Amino acid sequence: MGAIYLQIVLRSPAGAVFGPVLGLMVFAFVTAWLILFATAWAATASA
């Protein structure tokens, strides 16, 4: 999902200039979302 988003964004002039920063931001967003999902799942799982 992140790779598809980056391919679309990097085609724009702003994406060409700020590509590495955008890549790190997308990576941080996806990582935080996965961690949040995993912790919520672990907290609500029945033992």
C-alpha positions, -999 to 999 in steps of 0.1 A, spaced: 0 0 0 28 24 9 47 16 -22 17 24 -45 12 57 -26 48 67 -30 48 59 -67 19 83 -72 33 110 -50 68 109 -65 55 117 -99 47 153 -88 73 180 -86 69 183 -48 74 146 -45 106 147 -65 120 174 -41 107 160 -8 107 123 -18 129 110 10 110 129 37 76 117 23 89 82 23 99 84 59 66 99 69 46 72 51 68 45 67 63 60 101 25 62 96 22 26 84 44 13 112 25 33 139 -8 20 124 4 -16 125 16 -12 161 -16 3 172 -37 -24 155 -15 -52 171 -17 -37 206 -54 -32 204 -59 -67 192 -37 -81 220 -55 -60 246 -89 -73 236 -80 -109 229 -95 -134 253 -70 -153 273 
